[in-house]
């Protein structure tokens, strides 16, 4: 593997790593002659782009193949202002790929080609240089943990290092049923809990990281209690179109509704939410305002085409407050 040429950066606001893939997006089911839109996508890089657009120093330290998709990934992230000085190129393994079809209405199916990809071969040694540069926040996802034993060990090593250094460590559970079962995900993720500052999960992902969850009316409450007792300082629960909720070890709790926007594309909304929450954290906002920014970025994502393409710049955060059909002139 060879390092991507570039000047070593100062410490980042947020460091993340994982798999970013070549993405082909179809307006319908696959068919001969169908027009596909080519882009790149990956949960961690989506978050990095969202943060960079808001003016934060975001660094991505993933692995790509020595191929045209890999070069497209690096060009795109660099063009979006994401620091890729610690990203690396694998000499023999390919960059992963995904095909996304808008099957019917807003129902989307996603197909992946990631077996033996460069990202699946990531090891703790690959991320040591980025960890050595330092960061205020380490952002992790459950997807990286599911790519293989090397990526799982890299996540665990990064979480332990960041926790020991006093960084904020954030985990988005981001459970993918096509990668592994909930039981397998739980075994991988639960050892991370003592290192975490912030855990972000959708309401249906709470059972993945906590056995205390039940179908009883207070099942979510018990699950969050158990997570806070395990050492996690803040738990943020995403509820999609119903908004989000926050609880912390000090007993604070907040709940905010989602913004009402026309839904065009729900893929990437969770990553946008994470970027908004981390941005609020970096800006020192109180919890309710962090949730509000997270909901705002999630709304931008679902009201736009693509995983990250519609995410706002800082001076655009108030755009959704305008009345529908407004022309800003």
C-alpha positions in Angstrom: 0.0 0.0 0.0 1.2 3.5 -0.8 0.2 6.7 1.0 -1.8 9.2 -0.9 0.5 12.2 -1.7 -0.3 15.2 0.4 0.9 17.4 3.1 0.4 16.1 6.6 -2.6 18.0 8.2 -2.9 19.5 11.6 -5.2 17.7 14.0 -8.7 17.2 12.6 -11.9 18.2 14.3 -13.3 14.7 13.3 -11.5 11.6 12.1 -13.4 8.8 10.5 -12.6 5.8 8.3 -14.5 3.0 6.6 -15.5 1.9 3.1 -16.3 4.5 0.4 -17.5 2.9 -2.8 -18.3 3.6 -6.4 -22.0 4.0 -6.6 -24.3 3.7 -9.6 -27.8 5.1 -9.0 -30.7 4.0 -11.2 -34.1 5.7 -11.4 -35.8 2.4 -11.6 -35.2 -1.4 -11.8 -32.0 -2.4 -13.7 -32.6 -2.7 -17.4 -30.5 -2.8 -20.6 -29.8 0.8 -21.6 -30.9 2.3 -18.3 -29.3 5.6 -17.5 -27.3 5.4 -14.3 -25.9 8.3 -12.3 -22.3 7.7 -11.1 -21.2 8.9 -7.7 -19.4 7.7 -4.6 -21.0 6.8 -1.3 -20.0 5.4 2.1 -21.5 6.1 5.6 -18.3 7.5 7.1 -17.4 9.7 4.1 -20.9 11.0 3.9 -20.5 12.2 7.5 -17.1 13.7 6.6 -18.5 15.6 3.7 -21.4 16.9 5.7 -19.0 18.2 8.4 -16.6 19.7 5.8 -19.5 21.6 4.2 -20.3 23.1 7.6 -16.7 24.3 7.9 -15.3 21.6 10.2 -11.9 19.9 9.6 -12.9 16.4 8.7 -10.4 13.7 7.9 -11.1 10.3 6.2 -8.5 7.6 6.5 -10.0 4.7 4.5 -8.5 2.3 2.0 -9.3 2.3 -1.7 -8.1 0.2 -4.6 -5.5 1.2 -7.2 -8.2 1.7 -9.8 -10.4 4.3 -11.4 -13.2 4.0 -8.8 -10.6 4.5 -6.0 -9.3 7.6 -7.7 -12.8 8.9 -8.1 -13.4 8.4 -4.4 -10.3 10.4 -3.5 -10.9 13.2 -6.0 -14.5 13.6 -4.8 -13.5 13.7 -1.1 -10.7 16.1 -1.8 -13.0 18.3 -3.8 -15.5 18.4 -0.9 -12.8 19.6 1.4 -12.3 16.3 3.3 -8.7 15.7 4.4 -7.5 12.5 2.8 -3.8 12.8 3.6 -3.9 9.6 5.7 -6.1 7.7 3.2 -4.2 4.9 1.5 -4.3 2.9 -1.8 -4.2 -0.9 -1.7 -2.0 -2.2 -4.6 -4.1 -5.3 -5.4 -7.6 -5.2 -3.9 -10.3 -3.3 -5.7 -12.5 -0.5 -4.6 -16.0 -1.7 -3.6 -19.1 -0.9 -5.6 -22.8 -0.5 -5.1 -25.9 -0.3 -7.3 -28.9 1.6 -6.0 -32.3 1.3 -7.7 -35.3 3.5 -7.0 -37.6 0.5 -7.2 -41.0 2.1 -6.7 -42.0 5.5 -5.1 -39.4 6.2 -2.4 -38.6 2.5 -1.9 -34.9 1.9 -2.6 -32.9 -1.3 -3.0 -29.2 -1.4 -2.7 -26.8 -4.1 -3.9 -23.2 -4.3 -2.9 -19.9 -5.7 -4.3 -17.5 -5.5 -1.4 -16.1 -9.0 -0.8 -12.3 -8.8 -0.7 -12.4 -5.1 -1.4 -9.6 -2.8 -0.3 -11.6 -1.5 2.6 -12.4 -5.1 3.8 -8.6 -5.6 4.3 -8.1 -2.6 6.5 -6.0 -3.3 9.6 -5.1 -1.3 12.8 -1.7 -0.5 11.2 -3.5 1.3 8.4 -5.1 3.9 10.7 -2.2 4.4 13.1 -0.9 7.5 11.2 -4.3 9.2 11.3 -4.7 8.4 15.0 -1.2 9.8 15.6 -2.3 13.1 14.0 -5.0 13.5 16.7 -8.6 14.7 16.5 -11.3 16.1 18.7 -13.8 13.5 17.7 -13.5 9.9 16.4 -16.5 8.9 14.4 -17.1 5.1 13.9 -19.9 3.0 12.4 -21.1 -0.5 12.8 -20.7 -1.0 9.0 -16.9 -0.9 9.2 -17.0 -3.5 12.0 -18.9 -5.8 9.7 -16.5 -5.7 6.7 -14.1 -8.3 8.2 -11.8 -9.2 11.1 -9.2 -6.5 10.2 -11.7 -3.6 10.0 -13.3 -4.8 13.3 -9.9 -4.8 15.0 -9.1 -1.4 13.5 -12.3 0.0 15.0 -11.6 -1.5 18.4 -8.0 -0.2 18.4 -9.1 3.3 17.3 -11.8 3.5 20.0 -9.4 2.4 22.7 -6.8 4.9 21.5 -9.2 7.8 21.2 -10.8 7.1 24.6 -7.4 6.9 26.3 -6.5 10.2 24.7 -9.6 11.9 25.9 -11.2 12.4 22.5 -15.0 12.3 22.0 -15.8 8.8 20.6 -19.0 8.6 18.6 -20.5 5.4 17.2 -23.4 5.2 14.8 -24.7 1.6 15.1 -25.8 1.6 11.4 -26.8 -2.1 11.4 -26.9 -3.7 7.9 -28.8 -6.9 7.8 -27.1 -8.0 4.5 -23.7 -7.9 6.2 -24.5 -9.8 9.4 -27.2 -10.8 11.9 -28.2 -8.6 14.8 -26.6 -11.2 17.1 -23.3 -11.0 15.3 -23.4 -7.2 15.3 -24.1 -7.1 19.0 -21.1 -9.3 19.7 -18.9 -7.0 17.7 -20.2 -3.7 19.0 -20.9 -4.2 22.7 -17.1 -4.4 23.6 -16.9 -0.8 22.3 -19.4 0.6 24.8 -17.0 1.5 27.6 -15.0 3.6 25.1 -18.0 5.6 23.8 -18.9 9.2 24.5 -21.9 9.2 22.1 -24.0 6.4 20.8 -26.4 7.1 17.9 -28.9 4.5 16.9 -32.3 4.3 15.2 -35.0 3.0 17.5 -34.9 -0.4 15.8 -31.1 -0.7 16.3 -31.2 -0.4 20.1 -31.7 -4.2 20.6 -28.5 -4.7 18.6 -26.3 -3.1 21.2 -28.3 -3.9 24.3 -30.0 -7.0 25.7 -32.1 -4.9 28.0 -34.4 -3.9 25.1 -37.8 -5.5 25.2 -41.1 -5.0 23.3 -42.7 -3.7 26.5 -43.8 0.0 26.5 -40.7 0.9 28.5 -38.3 -1.3 26.5 -36.5 1.7 24.9 -36.2 3.4 28.2 -34.6 0.4 29.8 -32.2 -0.1 26.9 -31.0 3.5 27.1 -30.7 3.2 30.9 -28.4 0.2 30.3 -26.3 1.9 27.7 -25.8 4.9 30.0 -24.9 2.5 32.9 -22.3 0.8 30.6 -20.4 4.1 30.4 -21.8 5.7 27.3 -22.3 9.4 28.2 -24.9 10.3 25.6 -27.5 8.2 23.7 -29.2 9.7 20.7 -32.1 7.8 19.2 -33.1 8.5 15.6 -36.8 8.0 14.8 -36.9 8.8 11.1 -39.9 11.0 10.2 -40.8 11.2 13.9 -37.7 13.1 14.9 -35.0 12.2 17.5 -34.4 12.0 21.2 -31.5 12.6 23.6 -30.5 11.3 27.0 -27.3 11.6 29.0 -25.7 10.3 32.2 -26.7 13.6 34.0 -30.4 12.8 33.5 -31.0 15.4 30.7 -33.5 14.3 28.1 -34.8 16.0 25.0 -37.1 15.0 22.1 -37.6 17.0 18.9 -39.9 16.3 15.9 -38.5 15.9 12.4 -38.8 18.8 9.9 -41.5 18.2 7.4 -40.1 18.2 3.9 -41.0 16.4 0.6 -39.2 13.0 0.6 -37.1 12.3 -2.5 -34.4 10.0 -1.3 -34.0 8.5 2.2 -30.6 6.9 1.7 -27.9 8.8 3.6 -30.4 10.5 6.0 -28.9 8.8 9.0 -25.3 9.9 8.0 -26.5 13.4 7.5 -28.1 13.3 11.0 -24.8 12.2 12.5 -22.9 15.0 10.7 -25.4 17.5 12.1 -25.2 16.2 15.6 -21.4 16.1 15.6 -21.3 19.6 14.1 -23.4 20.9 17.0 -21.2 19.1 19.5 -18.1 20.7 17.9 -19.7 24.1 18.0 -20.5 23.7 21.7 -24.3 23.7 21.3 -26.6 22.4 24.0 -28.2 19.0 23.4 -31.5 20.3 22.1 -29.8 22.5 19.5 -27.5 19.6 18.5 -30.7 17.6 17.8 -32.2 20.4 15.9 -29.1 20.7 13.6 -29.1 16.9 13.2 -32.7 16.9 12.2 -32.0 19.8 9.8 -29.3 17.9 8.0 -31.4 14.8 7.9 -34.2 16.8 6.3 -31.8 18.2 3.7 -30.8 14.6 2.9 -34.2 13.2 2.4 -35.4 16.2 0.3 -32.4 15.9 -2.1 -31.2 13.2 -4.5 -28.1 11.3 -3.5 -26.5 10.3 -0.2 -24.6 13.6 0.4 -25.0 15.8 -2.6 -27.8 18.0 -1.2 -26.2 18.6 2.2 -26.0 22.3 3.2 -23.2 24.8 3.7 -23.3 26.6 7.0 -25.0 29.7 5.5 -27.8 27.4 4.1 -28.8 25.9 7.4 -31.9 28.1 7.6 -33.1 27.4 4.1 -35.7 24.9 5.1 -37.4 27.5 7.3 -38.6 29.2 4.1 -42.2 28.6 2.9 -42.6 25.8 0.3 -42.1 27.1 -3.2 -40.1 30.2 -2.1 -37.7 31.6 -4.6 -34.7 33.3 -2.9 -33.6 36.2 -5.1 
